[in-house]
Amino acid sequence: QSFTDADGAALPQYFQSRPSAAGDGYDGAASSGSNLGPENPDLVAAIRERKAAIAEREGVDPSEVPADAVTASGSGLDPHISVAYALLQVPRVAEARGLSEQKVRDLVESRIQGRDLGFLGEERINAAELNLALDAQEGE
């Protein structure tokens, strides 16, 4: 689920997933959370760094970066991102792929998964499936 180059830099043509707490980058054998509390200085520093990096990459103010963009899921392997995080990435992905923002936004909106049982959790998007759909669209 890592959409980065060999040096770990985000590939601009792909939607980025949440950070992984599973070993050295989405290692299923090391799947687990960090177990760091919300006031742990290491976690606070990591979140601050991630937020600044994402804000710079996406060209937005750090206050616009959604929480799921800077925090790992409990397993560290979850492919889902929030609708807000996906929409934040639309301009970058559209520019990198030479597509209109509206076309990429429409693809994002077509991939929104509803709440479980209609009321549990939040709407979400599977970033891996979204990236595969973008790749397939380019092949058409």
Order of alpha helices (4+ residues) and beta strands (2+ residues): alpha-beta-alpha-alpha-beta-alpha
